[in-house]
């Protein structure tokens, strides 16, 4: 039972950290007033994280996905809920 509690605690901490990162990214979007910089940030997020990790995990089944479907859906849902940018 102790191992289960540690695992659940670790997962909860990882979720909190991920959400905190999304709020940080949202803060970046709010403080950037120059539209080309917002476009560069969005492009970087898409090319470095979302396309190769999240989208590939949802669409490519020939290789082992990097993330499970539930995690991908959670990441996408939280991203769209937290980050308010017309470029996403």
Biopython code that builds the backbone (N, CA, C, O; Angstrom):
import numpy as np
from Bio.PDB.StructureBuilder import StructureBuilder

atoms = [
    (1, "UNK", "N", (0.811, -1.200, 0.000)),
    (1, "UNK", "CA", (0.000, 0.000, 0.000)),
    (1, "UNK", "C", (0.855, 1.265, 0.000)),
    (1, "UNK", "O", (0.468, 2.275, -0.588)),
    (2, "UNK", "N", (2.014, 1.214, 0.655)),
    (2, "UNK", "CA", (2.904, 2.360, 0.687)),
    (2, "UNK", "C", (3.401, 2.739, -0.690)),
    (2, "UNK", "O", (3.518, 3.923, -1.006)),
    (3, "UNK", "N", (3.699, 1.730, -1.529)),
    (3, "UNK", "CA", (4.154, 1.998, -2.891)),
    (3, "UNK", "C", (3.069, 2.682, -3.711)),
    (3, "UNK", "O", (3.355, 3.595, -4.485)),
    (4, "UNK", "N", (1.832, 2.247, -3.544)),
    (4, "UNK", "CA", (0.720, 2.857, -4.278)),
    (4, "UNK", "C", (0.570, 4.319, -3.915)),
    (4, "UNK", "O", (0.359, 5.156, -4.793)),
    (5, "UNK", "N", (0.675, 4.638, -2.640)),
    (5, "UNK", "CA", (0.552, 6.028, -2.200)),
    (5, "UNK", "C", (1.678, 6.884, -2.769)),
    (5, "UNK", "O", (1.457, 8.025, -3.173)),
    (6, "UNK", "N", (2.887, 6.323, -2.796)),
    (6, "UNK", "CA", (4.017, 7.067, -3.369)),
    (6, "UNK", "C", (3.822, 7.299, -4.856)),
    (6, "UNK", "O", (4.128, 8.379, -5.361)),
    (7, "UNK", "N", (3.319, 6.300, -5.561)),
    (7, "UNK", "CA", (3.092, 6.439, -6.999)),
    (7, "UNK", "C", (2.012, 7.474, -7.263)),
    (7, "UNK", "O", (2.167, 8.329, -8.136)),
    (8, "UNK", "N", (0.922, 7.403, -6.518)),
    (8, "UNK", "CA", (-0.170, 8.376, -6.685)),
    (8, "UNK", "C", (0.329, 9.774, -6.368)),
    (8, "UNK", "O", (0.010, 10.725, -7.082)),
    (9, "UNK", "N", (1.104, 9.908, -5.310)),
    (9, "UNK", "CA", (1.666, 11.205, -4.945)),
    (9, "UNK", "C", (2.588, 11.729, -6.039)),
    (9, "UNK", "O", (2.554, 12.916, -6.363)),
    (10, "UNK", "N", (3.404, 10.860, -6.606)),
    (10, "UNK", "CA", (4.313, 11.247, -7.680)),
    (10, "UNK", "C", (3.528, 11.699, -8.913)),
    (10, "UNK", "O", (3.871, 12.706, -9.533)),
    (11, "UNK", "N", (2.475, 10.956, -9.268)),
    (11, "UNK", "CA", (1.647, 11.324, -10.425)),
    (11, "UNK", "C", (0.978, 12.671, -10.195)),
    (11, "UNK", "O", (0.955, 13.513, -11.093)),
    (12, "UNK", "N", (0.439, 12.880, -9.011)),
    (12, "UNK", "CA", (-0.198, 14.159, -8.703)),
    (12, "UNK", "C", (0.795, 15.310, -8.808)),
    (12, "UNK", "O", (0.451, 16.384, -9.300)),
    (13, "UNK", "N", (2.015, 15.092, -8.351)),
    (13, "UNK", "CA", (3.039, 16.130, -8.437)),
    (13, "UNK", "C", (3.405, 16.412, -9.895)),
    (13, "UNK", "O", (3.590, 17.569, -10.274)),
    (14, "UNK", "N", (3.509, 15.372, -10.704)),
    (14, "UNK", "CA", (3.812, 15.551, -12.129)),
    (14, "UNK", "C", (2.698, 16.341, -12.827)),
    (14, "UNK", "O", (2.977, 17.203, -13.660)),
    (15, "UNK", "N", (1.458, 16.050, -12.492)),
    (15, "UNK", "CA", (0.325, 16.775, -13.074)),
    (15, "UNK", "C", (0.363, 18.239, -12.662)),
    (15, "UNK", "O", (0.163, 19.123, -13.496)),
    (16, "UNK", "N", (0.615, 18.503, -11.395)),
    (16, "UNK", "CA", (0.710, 19.880, -10.925)),
    (16, "UNK", "C", (1.836, 20.620, -11.628)),
    (16, "UNK", "O", (1.669, 21.777, -12.015)),
    (17, "UNK", "N", (2.984, 19.967, -11.797)),
    (17, "UNK", "CA", (4.117, 20.586, -12.487)),
    (17, "UNK", "C", (3.780, 20.893, -13.942)),
    (17, "UNK", "O", (4.133, 21.954, -14.457)),
    (18, "UNK", "N", (3.099, 19.963, -14.601)),
    (18, "UNK", "CA", (2.719, 20.174, -16.003)),
    (18, "UNK", "C", (1.741, 21.340, -16.130)),
    (18, "UNK", "O", (1.878, 22.171, -17.027)),
    (19, "UNK", "N", (0.769, 21.401, -15.247)),
    (19, "UNK", "CA", (-0.188, 22.509, -15.282)),
    (19, "UNK", "C", (0.505, 23.836, -15.002)),
    (19, "UNK", "O", (0.199, 24.849, -15.631)),
    (20, "UNK", "N", (1.435, 23.826, -14.060)),
    (20, "UNK", "CA", (2.195, 25.029, -13.739)),
    (20, "UNK", "C", (2.971, 25.518, -14.966)),
    (20, "UNK", "O", (3.049, 26.722, -15.210)),
    (21, "UNK", "N", (3.537, 24.598, -15.728)),
    (21, "UNK", "CA", (4.248, 24.959, -16.953)),
    (21, "UNK", "C", (3.297, 25.592, -17.971)),
    (21, "UNK", "O", (3.654, 26.563, -18.638)),
    (22, "UNK", "N", (2.098, 25.044, -18.087)),
    (22, "UNK", "CA", (1.118, 25.622, -19.008)),
    (22, "UNK", "C", (0.736, 27.043, -18.588)),
    (22, "UNK", "O", (0.581, 27.921, -19.437)),
    (23, "UNK", "N", (0.585, 27.269, -17.286)),
    (23, "UNK", "CA", (0.282, 28.632, -16.819)),
    (23, "UNK", "C", (1.456, 29.569, -17.097)),
    (23, "UNK", "O", (1.248, 30.742, -17.406)),
    (24, "UNK", "N", (2.667, 29.074, -16.992)),
    (24, "UNK", "CA", (3.839, 29.883, -17.321)),
    (24, "UNK", "C", (3.829, 30.259, -18.804)),
    (24, "UNK", "O", (4.106, 31.405, -19.159)),
    (25, "UNK", "N", (3.512, 29.301, -19.657)),
    (25, "UNK", "CA", (3.438, 29.580, -21.096)),
    (25, "UNK", "C", (2.335, 30.595, -21.376)),
    (25, "UNK", "O", (2.515, 31.488, -22.204)),
    (26, "UNK", "N", (1.201, 30.470, -20.697)),
    (26, "UNK", "CA", (0.127, 31.450, -20.853)),
    (26, "UNK", "C", (0.604, 32.840, -20.443)),
    (26, "UNK", "O", (0.290, 33.826, -21.110)),
    (27, "UNK", "N", (1.360, 32.923, -19.350)),
    (27, "UNK", "CA", (1.914, 34.211, -18.925)),
    (27, "UNK", "C", (2.829, 34.792, -19.995)),
    (27, "UNK", "O", (2.830, 36.001, -20.227)),
    (28, "UNK", "N", (3.606, 33.932, -20.645)),
    (28, "UNK", "CA", (4.464, 34.413, -21.735)),
    (28, "UNK", "C", (3.621, 35.023, -22.854)),
    (28, "UNK", "O", (3.928, 36.105, -23.356)),
    (29, "UNK", "N", (2.563, 34.320, -23.237)),
    (29, "UNK", "CA", (1.695, 34.845, -24.298)),
    (29, "UNK", "C", (1.092, 36.191, -23.894)),
    (29, "UNK", "O", (0.954, 37.081, -24.733)),
    (30, "UNK", "N", (0.735, 36.346, -22.631)),
    (30, "UNK", "CA", (0.134, 37.599, -22.181)),
    (30, "UNK", "C", (1.128, 38.746, -22.144)),
    (30, "UNK", "O", (0.751, 39.897, -22.364)),
    (31, "UNK", "N", (2.392, 38.452, -21.868)),
    (31, "UNK", "CA", (3.376, 39.525, -21.762)),
    (31, "UNK", "C", (4.021, 39.882, -23.097)),
    (31, "UNK", "O", (4.576, 40.972, -23.241)),
    (32, "UNK", "N", (3.957, 38.988, -24.068)),
    (32, "UNK", "CA", (4.534, 39.274, -25.381)),
    (32, "UNK", "C", (3.553, 40.143, -26.166)),
    (32, "UNK", "O", (2.421, 39.735, -26.428)),
    (33, "UNK", "N", (3.992, 41.322, -26.530)),
    (33, "UNK", "CA", (3.130, 42.239, -27.274)),
    (33, "UNK", "C", (3.430, 42.250, -28.765)),
    (33, "UNK", "O", (2.685, 42.843, -29.545)),
    (34, "UNK", "N", (4.490, 41.613, -29.157)),
    (34, "UNK", "CA", (4.930, 41.611, -30.546)),
    (34, "UNK", "C", (4.471, 40.303, -31.185)),
    (34, "UNK", "O", (4.960, 39.230, -30.831)),
    (35, "UNK", "N", (3.535, 40.394, -32.123)),
    (35, "UNK", "CA", (2.888, 39.217, -32.719)),
    (35, "UNK", "C", (3.874, 38.207, -33.339)),
    (35, "UNK", "O", (3.666, 37.005, -33.176)),
    (36, "UNK", "N", (4.923, 38.634, -34.034)),
    (36, "UNK", "CA", (5.870, 37.648, -34.570)),
    (36, "UNK", "C", (6.519, 36.781, -33.493)),
    (36, "UNK", "O", (6.836, 35.619, -33.748)),
    (37, "UNK", "N", (6.723, 37.331, -32.287)),
    (37, "UNK", "CA", (7.286, 36.522, -31.200)),
    (37, "UNK", "C", (6.286, 35.476, -30.724)),
    (37, "UNK", "O", (6.659, 34.350, -30.395)),
    (38, "UNK", "N", (5.020, 35.857, -30.691)),
    (38, "UNK", "CA", (3.984, 34.891, -30.322)),
    (38, "UNK", "C", (3.927, 33.762, -31.352)),
    (38, "UNK", "O", (3.759, 32.593, -31.004)),
    (39, "UNK", "N", (4.068, 34.129, -32.611)),
    (39, "UNK", "CA", (4.067, 33.120, -33.676)),
    (39, "UNK", "C", (5.269, 32.185, -33.540)),
    (39, "UNK", "O", (5.150, 30.979, -33.757)),
    (40, "UNK", "N", (6.428, 32.745, -33.180)),
    (40, "UNK", "CA", (7.623, 31.915, -32.992)),
    (40, "UNK", "C", (7.451, 30.972, -31.807)),
    (40, "UNK", "O", (7.848, 29.809, -31.879)),
    (41, "UNK", "N", (6.866, 31.459, -30.724)),
    (41, "UNK", "CA", (6.620, 30.620, -29.554)),
    (41, "UNK", "C", (5.663, 29.486, -29.905)),
    (41, "UNK", "O", (5.895, 28.335, -29.534)),
    (42, "UNK", "N", (4.595, 29.808, -30.616)),
    (42, "UNK", "CA", (3.625, 28.794, -31.027)),
    (42, "UNK", "C", (4.270, 27.770, -31.949)),
    (42, "UNK", "O", (4.069, 26.566, -31.784)),
    (43, "UNK", "N", (5.034, 28.240, -32.905)),
    (43, "UNK", "CA", (5.709, 27.338, -33.833)),
    (43, "UNK", "C", (6.662, 26.405, -33.099)),
    (43, "UNK", "O", (6.726, 25.212, -33.393)),
    (44, "UNK", "N", (7.395, 26.952, -32.152)),
    (44, "UNK", "CA", (8.328, 26.132, -31.370)),
    (44, "UNK", "C", (7.593, 25.075, -30.562)),
    (44, "UNK", "O", (8.001, 23.914, -30.533)),
    (45, "UNK", "N", (6.516, 25.472, -29.912)),
    (45, "UNK", "CA", (5.727, 24.505, -29.134)),
    (45, "UNK", "C", (5.201, 23.386, -30.027)),
    (45, "UNK", "O", (5.229, 22.213, -29.654)),
    (46, "UNK", "N", (4.727, 23.761, -31.199)),
    (46, "UNK", "CA", (4.168, 22.757, -32.112)),
    (46, "UNK", "C", (5.255, 21.822, -32.643)),
    (46, "UNK", "O", (5.054, 20.608, -32.690)),
    (47, "UNK", "N", (6.394, 22.368, -33.039)),
    (47, "UNK", "CA", (7.451, 21.564, -33.652)),
    (47, "UNK", "C", (8.233, 20.733, -32.642)),
    (47, "UNK", "O", (8.693, 19.637, -32.964)),
    (48, "UNK", "N", (8.386, 21.242, -31.430)),
    (48, "UNK", "CA", (9.221, 20.553, -30.449)),
    (48, "UNK", "C", (8.417, 19.615, -29.555)),
    (48, "UNK", "O", (8.904, 18.550, -29.176)),
    (49, "UNK", "N", (7.197, 20.000, -29.220)),
    (49, "UNK", "CA", (6.449, 19.177, -28.271)),
    (49, "UNK", "C", (5.183, 18.558, -28.859)),
    (49, "UNK", "O", (5.052, 17.334, -28.894)),
    (50, "UNK", "N", (4.272, 19.372, -29.309)),
    (50, "UNK", "CA", (2.959, 18.835, -29.680)),
    (50, "UNK", "C", (3.007, 17.885, -30.869)),
    (50, "UNK", "O", (2.468, 16.781, -30.789)),
    (51, "UNK", "N", (3.628, 18.280, -31.952)),
    (51, "UNK", "CA", (3.649, 17.396, -33.131)),
    (51, "UNK", "C", (4.418, 16.099, -32.880)),
    (51, "UNK", "O", (3.870, 15.022, -33.118)),
    (52, "UNK", "N", (5.661, 16.159, -32.411)),
    (52, "UNK", "CA", (6.401, 14.898, -32.270)),
    (52, "UNK", "C", (5.985, 14.046, -31.075)),
    (52, "UNK", "O", (6.193, 12.833, -31.095)),
    (53, "UNK", "N", (5.417, 14.630, -30.057)),
    (53, "UNK", "CA", (5.102, 13.853, -28.860)),
    (53, "UNK", "C", (3.611, 13.562, -28.763)),
    (53, "UNK", "O", (3.202, 12.402, -28.791)),
    (54, "UNK", "N", (2.800, 14.603, -28.650)),
    (54, "UNK", "CA", (1.371, 14.412, -28.400)),
    (54, "UNK", "C", (0.644, 13.911, -29.645)),
    (54, "UNK", "O", (-0.027, 12.880, -29.596)),
    (55, "UNK", "N", (0.769, 14.623, -30.747)),
    (55, "UNK", "CA", (0.042, 14.240, -31.959)),
    (55, "UNK", "C", (0.521, 12.890, -32.486)),
    (55, "UNK", "O", (-0.290, 12.050, -32.876)),
    (56, "UNK", "N", (1.824, 12.683, -32.496)),
    (56, "UNK", "CA", (2.349, 11.401, -32.974)),
    (56, "UNK", "C", (1.849, 10.254, -32.099)),
    (56, "UNK", "O", (1.542, 9.176, -32.609)),
    (57, "UNK", "N", (1.767, 10.472, -30.807)),
    (57, "UNK", "CA", (1.280, 9.421, -29.916)),
    (57, "UNK", "C", (-0.178, 9.080, -30.187)),
    (57, "UNK", "O", (-0.609, 7.953, -29.944)),
    (58, "UNK", "N", (-0.936, 10.043, -30.686)),
    (58, "UNK", "CA", (-2.349, 9.809, -30.984)),
    (58, "UNK", "C", (-2.587, 9.243, -32.377)),
    (58, "UNK", "O", (-3.630, 8.637, -32.626)),
    (59, "UNK", "N", (-1.636, 9.431, -33.288)),
    (59, "UNK", "CA", (-1.903, 9.080, -34.686)),
    (59, "UNK", "C", (-1.046, 7.963, -35.264)),
    (59, "UNK", "O", (-1.466, 7.308, -36.218)),
    (60, "UNK", "N", (0.123, 7.730, -34.725)),
    (60, "UNK", "CA", (1.026, 6.735, -35.295)),
    (60, "UNK", "C", (1.039, 5.506, -34.394)),
    (60, "UNK", "O", (1.445, 5.580, -33.234)),
    (61, "UNK", "N", (0.596, 4.390, -34.928)),
    (61, "UNK", "CA", (0.519, 3.177, -34.121)),
    (61, "UNK", "C", (1.533, 2.121, -34.556)),
    (61, "UNK", "O", (1.573, 1.034, -33.981)),
    (62, "UNK", "N", (2.348, 2.427, -35.560)),
    (62, "UNK", "CA", (3.364, 1.470, -36.012)),
    (62, "UNK", "C", (4.523, 1.389, -35.027)),
    (62, "UNK", "O", (5.165, 0.347, -34.889)),
    (63, "UNK", "N", (4.783, 2.499, -34.346)),
    (63, "UNK", "CA", (5.824, 2.501, -33.322)),
    (63, "UNK", "C", (5.158, 2.734, -31.968)),
    (63, "UNK", "O", (4.031, 3.226, -31.900)),
    (64, "UNK", "N", (5.847, 2.384, -30.912)),
    (64, "UNK", "CA", (5.273, 2.556, -29.580)),
    (64, "UNK", "C", (5.106, 4.052, -29.292)),
    (64, "UNK", "O", (6.061, 4.820, -29.408)),
    (65, "UNK", "N", (3.893, 4.460, -28.918)),
    (65, "UNK", "CA", (3.679, 5.887, -28.622)),
    (65, "UNK", "C", (4.496, 6.338, -27.413)),
    (65, "UNK", "O", (4.764, 5.563, -26.495)),
    (66, "UNK", "N", (4.880, 7.605, -27.441)),
    (66, "UNK", "CA", (5.643, 8.163, -26.326)),
    (66, "UNK", "C", (4.738, 8.410, -25.120)),
    (66, "UNK", "O", (5.184, 8.342, -23.974)),
    (67, "UNK", "N", (3.467, 8.695, -25.389)),
    (67, "UNK", "CA", (2.497, 8.949, -24.331)),
    (67, "UNK", "C", (1.251, 8.121, -24.574)),
    (67, "UNK", "O", (0.916, 7.818, -25.720)),
    (68, "UNK", "N", (0.567, 7.754, -23.510)),
    (68, "UNK", "CA", (-0.695, 7.041, -23.647)),
    (68, "UNK", "C", (-1.793, 7.976, -24.117)),
    (68, "UNK", "O", (-1.672, 9.196, -23.998)),
    (69, "UNK", "N", (-2.856, 7.408, -24.646)),
    (69, "UNK", "CA", (-3.964, 8.209, -25.172)),
    (69, "UNK", "C", (-4.556, 9.104, -24.089)),
    (69, "UNK", "O", (-4.839, 10.274, -24.348)),
    (70, "UNK", "N", (-4.747, 8.578, -22.890)),
    (70, "UNK", "CA", (-5.331, 9.374, -21.819)),
    (70, "UNK", "C", (-4.461, 10.579, -21.482)),
    (70, "UNK", "O", (-4.971, 11.673, -21.240)),
    (71, "UNK", "N", (-3.156, 10.376, -21.467)),
    (71, "UNK", "CA", (-2.243, 11.480, -21.158)),
    (71, "UNK", "C", (-2.277, 12.512, -22.279)),
    (71, "UNK", "O", (-2.300, 13.714, -22.011)),
    (72, "UNK", "N", (-2.279, 12.062, -23.517)),
    (72, "UNK", "CA", (-2.345, 12.988, -24.655)),
    (72, "UNK", "C", (-3.610, 13.835, -24.600)),
    (72, "UNK", "O", (-3.561, 15.052, -24.777)),
    (73, "UNK", "N", (-4.732, 13.190, -24.356)),
    (73, "UNK", "CA", (-5.996, 13.914, -24.281)),
    (73, "UNK", "C", (-5.990, 14.901, -23.119)),
    (73, "UNK", "O", (-6.503, 16.013, -23.242)),
    (74, "UNK", "N", (-5.418, 14.499, -22.006)),
    (74, "UNK", "CA", (-5.320, 15.406, -20.859)),
    (74, "UNK", "C", (-4.461, 16.617, -21.199)),
    (74, "UNK", "O", (-4.841, 17.755, -20.923)),
    (75, "UNK", "N", (-3.298, 16.366, -21.802)),
    (75, "UNK", "CA", (-2.389, 17.465, -22.159)),
    (75, "UNK", "C", (-3.076, 18.421, -23.138)),
    (75, "UNK", "O", (-3.011, 19.637, -22.960)),
    (76, "UNK", "N", (-3.722, 17.891, -24.150)),
    (76, "UNK", "CA", (-4.402, 18.749, -25.121)),
    (76, "UNK", "C", (-5.539, 19.530, -24.475)),
    (76, "UNK", "O", (-5.695, 20.725, -24.727)),
    (77, "UNK", "N", (-6.329, 18.869, -23.649)),
    (77, "UNK", "CA", (-7.446, 19.535, -22.976)),
    (77, "UNK", "C", (-6.952, 20.656, -22.074)),
    (77, "UNK", "O", (-7.467, 21.773, -22.128)),
    (78, "UNK", "N", (-5.972, 20.367, -21.261)),
    (78, "UNK", "CA", (-5.454, 21.386, -20.340)),
    (78, "UNK", "C", (-4.781, 22.523, -21.103)),
    (78, "UNK", "O", (-4.899, 23.686, -20.715)),
    (79, "UNK", "N", (-4.087, 22.200, -22.167)),
    (79, "UNK", "CA", (-3.437, 23.246, -22.966)),
    (79, "UNK", "C", (-4.481, 24.207, -23.522)),
    (79, "UNK", "O", (-4.316, 25.424, -23.441)),
    (80, "UNK", "N", (-5.548, 23.664, -24.083)),
    (80, "UNK", "CA", (-6.578, 24.521, -24.674)),
    (80, "UNK", "C", (-7.385, 25.264, -23.611)),
    (80, "UNK", "O", (-7.917, 26.339, -23.888)),
    (81, "UNK", "N", (-7.484, 24.719, -22.418)),
    (81, "UNK", "CA", (-8.189, 25.410, -21.339)),
    (81, "UNK", "C", (-7.348, 26.520, -20.724)),
    (81, "UNK", "O", (-7.877, 27.575, -20.373)),
    (82, "UNK", "N", (-6.059, 26.297, -20.593)),
    (82, "UNK", "CA", (-5.198, 27.240, -19.892)),
    (82, "UNK", "C", (-4.637, 28.307, -20.814)),
    (82, "UNK", "O", (-4.656, 29.492, -20.479)),
    (83, "UNK", "N", (-4.139, 27.898, -21.970)),
    (83, "UNK", "CA", (-3.480, 28.856, -22.867)),
    (83, "UNK", "C", (-4.528, 29.462, -23.787)),
    (83, "UNK", "O", (-5.156, 28.776, -24.593)),
    (84, "UNK", "N", (-4.693, 30.754, -23.642)),
    (84, "UNK", "CA", (-5.674, 31.483, -24.443)),
    (84, "UNK", "C", (-4.928, 32.305, -25.504)),
    (84, "UNK", "O", (-4.589, 33.469, -25.290)),
    (85, "UNK", "N", (-4.691, 31.674, -26.630)),
    (85, "UNK", "CA", (-4.005, 32.348, -27.733)),
    (85, "UNK", "C", (-4.653, 31.919, -29.040)),
    (85, "UNK", "O", (-4.862, 30.730, -29.280)),
    (86, "UNK", "N", (-4.962, 32.877, -29.864)),
    (86, "UNK", "CA", (-5.635, 32.555, -31.134)),
    (86, "UNK", "C", (-4.764, 31.750, -32.078)),
    (86, "UNK", "O", (-5.269, 31.210, -33.063)),
    (87, "UNK", "N", (-3.470, 31.652, -31.807)),
    (87, "UNK", "CA", (-2.574, 30.920, -32.688)),
    (87, "UNK", "C", (-2.604, 29.415, -32.433)),
    (87, "UNK", "O", (-2.153, 28.643, -33.280)),
    (88, "UNK", "N", (-3.122, 28.987, -31.297)),
    (88, "UNK", "CA", (-3.175, 27.562, -30.979)),
    (88, "UNK", "C", (-4.484, 26.957, -31.447)),
    (88, "UNK", "O", (-4.711, 25.761, -31.265)),
]
sb = StructureBuilder()
sb.init_structure("model")
sb.init_model(0)
sb.init_chain("A")
sb.init_seg("    ")
for serial, (resi, resn, name, xyz) in enumerate(atoms, 1):
    if name == "N":
        sb.init_residue(resn, " ", resi, " ")
    sb.init_atom(name, np.array(xyz, "f"), 0.0, 1.0, " ", f" {name:<3s}", serial, name[0])
structure = sb.get_structure()
